[in-house]
Amino acid sequence: MLDRLARNPDFLQIQGRGEPDADKELDRELILRFFAMKRSRQEFATPMWKFLNAEMKDYRDADDSQLAKLEEMFCRTAALVWLLFGPDACRDTSQSSSSKAASSSKKQPSLDPHLWDAVMVAVSEELQLDSKREKELKYAKDQIQLAMKQLLGNKDFRDSLNSRSKKWAVQRVLLVQR
């Protein structure tokens, strides 16, 4: 399943890649982070690798039906995150220049794994609320982008992106959902 998800076009675009990570590390880690933070962020503990290993162990005996549901949830979430945020998805763009000339010569900020956790989980949970929610989120794309820009402009939130604490792992998702 991880290999299939690593080739998902929306996921690749969010990462700014044309193909999966050749070393099979970063993209698989991001996928596992999504599932782990979605299901178990209240139990999050460092180091991250132990948290992710525990999550993998929990899914080791999952049947095809369970895996299909997880895969569908991931693909649907990645598609909406890409649609809402495009190349800025899961990146701290607050330090970027607003000048088009300057931004065209500057490299795109790299994907922030803590922002990835927060955005992907928040969007996934919104999608689970009801069947109309996806359409509502698409319709509110401009407002969502503005809210994210404001959130990324908040120094406390940006500082939280450097924290590995359970408190901030949970809090970041709540802040993105608002």
C-alpha positions in Angstrom: 0.0 0.0 0.0 2.8 2.5 0.9 4.4 2.0 -2.6 1.0 2.7 -4.3 0.4 5.8 -2.2 3.9 7.0 -2.8 3.0 7.1 -6.5 -0.3 9.1 -6.0 -0.1 12.1 -8.3 -1.5 14.6 -5.8 0.9 13.4 -3.1 3.8 13.7 -5.6 2.7 17.3 -6.4 2.5 18.2 -2.8 6.1 17.1 -2.4 7.2 18.9 -5.5 8.3 15.6 -7.1 7.6 13.9 -10.4 8.2 10.4 -9.0 8.5 8.7 -5.7 11.6 9.1 -3.5 14.2 6.7 -4.8 15.4 5.8 -1.3 11.8 5.1 -0.2 12.3 7.0 3.0 10.8 10.5 3.0 7.6 9.8 1.1 6.9 6.6 3.1 7.5 8.5 6.3 5.1 11.2 5.3 2.4 8.6 4.5 3.0 6.9 7.8 3.0 10.2 9.7 -0.4 11.0 8.2 -1.9 7.7 9.3 -0.3 7.8 12.7 -1.2 11.4 13.5 -4.7 10.9 12.2 -5.4 7.9 14.4 -3.1 8.3 17.4 -1.9 11.9 17.8 -3.2 11.9 21.4 -0.7 9.2 22.2 2.1 10.8 20.2 5.5 10.4 21.8 9.0 11.0 20.6 11.1 9.8 19.0 9.0 9.8 15.8 10.5 6.6 14.5 9.1 4.6 17.5 5.7 6.2 17.1 5.7 5.3 13.4 6.9 1.8 14.1 4.1 1.3 16.6 1.6 2.5 14.0 3.0 0.1 11.4 2.8 -2.8 13.8 -0.9 -2.0 14.5 -1.7 -2.2 10.8 0.4 -5.3 10.1 -2.6 -7.6 10.2 -5.1 -5.2 8.5 -7.3 -6.9 6.0 -7.8 -5.7 2.4 -11.0 -3.8 3.3 -9.3 -1.8 6.0 -6.3 -1.1 3.8 -8.6 0.1 0.9 -10.4 2.5 3.3 -7.0 3.9 4.5 -5.8 4.3 0.9 -9.1 6.0 -0.2 -8.8 8.4 2.8 -5.2 9.3 2.0 -5.9 9.8 -1.7 -9.0 11.9 -1.1 -7.2 14.0 1.4 -4.1 14.6 -0.7 -6.3 15.5 -3.7 -8.1 18.2 -1.6 -4.9 19.5 0.0 -3.4 19.9 -3.5 -6.5 21.6 -4.8 -6.7 24.0 -1.9 -3.1 24.9 -1.5 -1.2 23.9 -4.7 2.6 24.3 -4.6 2.3 26.0 -1.2 0.8 22.9 0.4 2.4 22.0 3.7 5.1 24.7 3.4 5.9 27.6 5.6 5.6 30.4 3.0 5.5 33.2 5.6 9.2 33.9 5.0 8.7 34.1 1.2 8.8 37.5 -0.5 5.6 38.8 -1.9 7.3 40.2 -4.9 6.6 38.1 -8.0 10.1 38.8 -9.4 11.8 37.8 -6.2 9.6 34.7 -5.8 10.3 33.5 -9.3 14.1 33.5 -8.6 13.8 32.0 -5.1 13.4 28.3 -4.5 10.1 27.0 -3.2 10.2 26.4 0.6 10.6 22.7 1.4 7.7 20.7 2.8 7.5 21.0 6.5 6.7 17.6 8.1 4.9 19.2 11.1 2.8 21.4 8.8 2.1 18.2 6.7 0.8 16.5 9.8 -1.5 19.4 10.7 -2.8 20.2 7.3 -3.4 16.6 6.1 -5.1 15.5 9.4 -7.2 18.7 9.6 -8.4 18.3 6.0 -9.0 14.6 6.5 -11.1 15.2 9.6 -13.1 17.9 7.8 -13.9 15.4 5.0 -15.2 12.9 7.5 -17.8 15.4 8.9 -20.3 14.9 6.1 -20.6 14.2 2.4 -21.1 17.9 1.6 -18.0 19.1 3.3 -15.6 18.5 0.4 -17.7 20.8 -1.9 -17.9 23.4 0.9 -14.1 23.4 1.3 -13.5 23.7 -2.4 -15.9 26.6 -2.6 -14.1 28.3 0.3 -10.6 27.8 -1.2 -9.7 31.5 -1.2 -10.8 32.0 2.4 -8.9 28.9 3.4 -5.7 30.1 1.7 -6.1 33.5 3.4 -6.6 31.8 6.8 -3.5 29.6 6.3 -1.5 32.7 5.3 -2.6 34.4 8.5 -1.8 31.3 10.6 1.6 31.1 9.1 2.1 34.8 9.9 1.5 34.0 13.6 4.9 33.7 15.3 3.7 31.3 17.9 2.3 29.0 15.3 5.5 29.1 13.3 7.5 28.5 16.4 5.3 25.5 17.1 6.4 24.0 13.8 9.8 23.5 15.4 8.3 21.7 18.4 8.2 17.9 18.7 6.0 17.9 21.8 2.7 16.0 22.0 0.9 19.2 23.1 1.9 21.0 19.8 1.3 18.0 17.6 -2.3 18.0 18.8 -2.6 21.8 18.9 -1.3 22.4 15.4 -4.2 20.3 14.0 -6.7 22.2 16.0 -5.3 25.6 14.8 -5.3 24.5 11.1 -8.9 23.3 11.5 -10.0 26.7 12.7 
